[in-house]
Amino acid sequence: MSSKELLSSLLEIDSIKINLKNPFNWASGWKSPFYFDNRISLSYPTIRKQITLSLVKLCNNYYPNTEIIAGVATAGIPQGSLVANELNIPLVYIRSKPKAHGLENLIEGKLEPNKNVIVIEDLISTGGSSIKAVEAIRNSRCTVLSVLSIFNYGFDISKTNFLNIQCEHKSLCNYDDLLTVALKNNYISNNEIQELKKWRNNPKDWN
């Protein structure tokens, strides 16, 4: 399944929602005409499997020396689990903040030092959660080979953030392909394309 075929499937199951008139509020405080809920795809076995196999293919093609998969809480955990199972390698997951009781872990599972780790995210917007996960793994004396995600908005801020920590990242789908597929399948109109490009170029100040 190509990137555009996957995006078409995700739009069809309402995993990607588009609404310019009543934009969504992101945790960052940004207003967004998009809401990407990758948890929905978990309820569709065929799509779920295709995402898993596509991420596995990235691992095998680019990072054959992967030793551990790390899922980022929360949406990266189930897909990370599926990828680790398919590769038959260990899995850990990274909390958004240390556990408030017990061992107060930030990383759950057994992460031995000096291992090559792939981080699995559902999507990359600013890259904030991914970078926290990368830093946590590096602090555990492991090497992060790359962050892999289902979708990437391609914001300049995320490119800068990944550049600053010198970490690779790859995604199955991107924003330009999403606009192409959404237009072709009548989720958006020609008149809305420019506004959606304008949002991506300056999401912080978009209204």
C-alpha positions as CSV (number, residue, x, y, z in Angstrom):
1,M,0.0,0.0,0.0
2,S,1.4,3.4,-1.0
3,S,1.3,6.5,1.1
4,K,-1.7,7.9,-0.8
5,E,-3.6,4.6,-0.6
6,L,-3.0,4.6,3.2
7,L,-4.2,8.2,3.5
8,S,-7.3,7.4,1.5
9,S,-8.1,4.5,3.9
10,L,-7.5,6.7,6.9
11,L,-9.8,9.4,5.6
12,E,-12.4,6.8,4.8
13,I,-12.5,5.5,8.4
14,D,-12.5,9.0,9.9
15,S,-9.0,8.6,11.4
16,I,-8.2,12.0,9.8
17,K,-10.8,14.7,10.4
18,I,-10.7,18.0,8.4
19,N,-12.7,21.0,9.4
20,L,-11.8,24.6,8.4
21,K,-14.9,26.2,9.8
22,N,-14.6,24.8,13.3
23,P,-10.9,24.1,13.8
24,F,-9.6,21.7,16.5
25,N,-7.6,22.8,19.5
26,W,-4.3,21.2,19.9
27,A,-2.5,20.7,23.2
28,S,0.1,23.1,22.0
29,G,-2.5,25.8,21.9
30,W,-2.6,25.9,18.1
31,K,-5.8,26.0,16.1
32,S,-5.8,23.3,13.5
33,P,-8.2,22.3,10.6
34,F,-6.9,18.8,11.1
35,Y,-7.3,16.2,13.8
36,F,-5.4,12.9,13.2
37,D,-6.6,10.1,15.5
38,N,-4.4,7.1,14.7
39,R,-6.1,5.1,17.5
40,I,-9.0,4.6,15.2
41,S,-7.0,2.6,12.7
42,L,-6.3,0.0,15.5
43,S,-10.0,-1.1,15.2
44,Y,-9.5,-1.9,11.5
45,P,-7.4,-5.1,11.2
46,T,-6.5,-4.7,7.5
47,I,-5.4,-1.1,7.9
48,R,-3.7,-1.8,11.2
49,K,-1.7,-4.6,9.7
50,Q,-0.7,-2.5,6.6
51,I,0.6,0.3,8.9
52,T,2.6,-2.3,10.9
53,L,4.1,-3.9,7.8
54,S,5.0,-0.6,6.3
55,L,6.8,0.5,9.5
56,V,8.6,-2.9,9.6
57,K,9.7,-2.4,6.0
58,L,11.3,0.9,7.0
59,C,13.1,-0.8,9.8
60,N,14.3,-3.6,7.6
61,N,15.3,-1.4,4.7
62,Y,17.0,1.4,6.5
63,Y,17.8,0.1,10.0
64,P,18.5,-3.7,9.8
65,N,20.5,-3.5,13.1
66,T,17.5,-2.5,15.1
67,E,17.5,-4.3,18.5
68,I,14.7,-2.7,20.5
69,I,11.4,-0.9,19.6
70,A,10.3,2.0,21.8
71,G,6.7,3.2,21.6
72,V,5.9,6.8,22.7
73,A,2.9,7.2,25.0
74,T,0.2,6.9,24.3
75,A,-0.6,6.4,20.7
76,G,2.8,5.1,19.7
77,I,2.6,2.2,22.2
78,P,0.1,-0.1,20.4
79,Q,1.7,0.3,17.0
80,G,5.1,0.0,18.5
81,S,4.0,-3.3,20.1
82,L,2.8,-4.6,16.8
83,V,6.1,-3.7,15.1
84,A,8.2,-5.2,17.8
85,N,6.1,-8.4,17.6
86,E,6.5,-8.6,13.8
87,L,10.3,-8.1,14.1
88,N,10.4,-10.5,17.1
89,I,12.5,-8.1,19.2
90,P,12.1,-6.5,22.6
91,L,9.7,-3.6,23.3
92,V,9.8,-0.7,25.8
93,Y,7.6,2.3,26.0
94,I,8.3,5.9,27.0
95,R,5.9,7.8,29.4
96,S,5.1,11.4,28.8
97,K,6.4,12.0,32.4
98,P,7.9,9.8,35.1
99,K,5.4,7.6,36.9
100,A,4.2,9.4,40.1
101,H,4.6,6.3,42.4
102,G,6.4,3.0,42.7
103,L,9.7,3.0,40.8
104,E,8.8,6.4,39.2
105,N,9.9,5.0,35.8
106,L,10.0,7.2,32.6
107,I,10.9,4.1,30.5
108,E,8.8,1.0,31.0
109,G,10.3,-2.4,30.1
110,K,13.9,-3.6,30.1
111,L,16.2,-1.2,28.2
112,E,19.7,-2.6,28.3
113,P,22.5,-0.1,27.6
114,N,24.4,0.0,24.3
115,K,21.4,-1.1,22.2
116,N,20.1,0.2,18.9
117,V,16.6,1.6,19.3
118,I,13.9,2.7,16.9
119,V,11.3,5.0,18.3
120,I,7.7,4.6,17.1
121,E,5.3,7.6,17.1
122,D,1.8,7.9,15.7
123,L,2.5,11.4,14.2
124,I,5.0,14.2,14.2
125,S,3.8,17.8,14.6
126,T,6.3,19.9,16.5
127,G,8.4,16.8,17.4
128,G,8.2,17.6,21.1
129,S,7.1,14.2,22.4
130,S,9.5,12.4,20.1
131,I,12.5,14.4,21.2
132,K,11.7,13.8,24.9
133,A,11.6,10.1,24.1
134,V,14.9,10.2,22.2
135,E,16.6,12.1,25.0
136,A,15.3,9.6,27.6
137,I,16.7,6.7,25.6
138,R,20.0,8.4,25.0
139,N,20.2,9.1,28.8
140,S,19.9,5.3,29.2
141,R,23.1,4.9,27.2
142,C,21.4,3.6,24.0
143,T,21.6,4.7,20.4
144,V,18.4,6.0,18.7
145,L,18.6,5.0,15.0
146,S,15.5,6.9,14.0
147,V,12.0,8.0,14.9
148,L,9.4,6.4,12.7
149,S,5.8,7.7,12.5
150,I,2.7,7.1,10.5
151,F,2.3,10.8,9.6
152,N,4.3,14.0,9.5
153,Y,2.9,17.5,9.1
154,G,6.4,18.7,7.9
155,F,6.4,21.8,10.1
156,D,9.6,23.9,10.0
157,I,9.8,23.7,13.8
158,S,9.9,19.9,13.8
159,K,12.6,19.9,11.1
160,T,14.6,22.3,13.3
161,N,14.0,20.3,16.5
162,F,15.2,17.1,14.9
163,L,18.2,18.8,13.4
164,N,19.1,20.2,16.8
165,I,19.3,16.8,18.4
166,Q,20.8,15.2,15.3
167,C,18.2,12.5,15.0
168,E,16.8,10.9,11.9
169,H,13.1,10.6,11.3
170,K,10.9,8.9,8.6
171,S,7.2,8.8,8.1
172,L,4.8,6.7,6.1
173,C,2.7,9.7,5.0
174,N,3.2,13.5,4.6
175,Y,1.1,16.6,4.4
176,D,1.4,17.3,0.7
177,D,0.1,13.8,-0.1
178,L,-2.7,14.3,2.3
179,L,-3.9,17.4,0.5
180,T,-3.7,15.7,-2.8
181,V,-5.7,12.7,-1.6
182,A,-8.3,14.8,0.3
183,L,-8.9,16.9,-2.8
184,K,-9.2,14.0,-5.1
185,N,-11.7,12.3,-2.8
186,N,-13.7,15.5,-2.2
187,Y,-12.9,16.0,1.4
188,I,-11.7,19.5,0.6
189,S,-12.3,21.8,-2.3
190,N,-9.8,23.7,-4.6
191,N,-10.7,26.9,-2.8
192,E,-9.6,25.4,0.5
193,I,-6.2,24.2,-0.6
194,Q,-4.5,27.6,-0.3
195,E,-5.8,28.2,3.2
196,L,-4.6,24.7,4.2
197,K,-1.1,25.5,2.8
198,K,-1.2,28.8,4.6
199,W,-2.0,27.0,7.9
200,R,0.9,24.6,7.5
201,N,3.3,27.4,6.8
202,N,2.3,29.3,10.0
203,P,0.2,27.1,12.3
204,K,1.0,29.1,15.4
205,D,-0.6,32.3,14.1
206,W,-3.3,30.8,11.9
207,N,-6.9,31.8,12.6
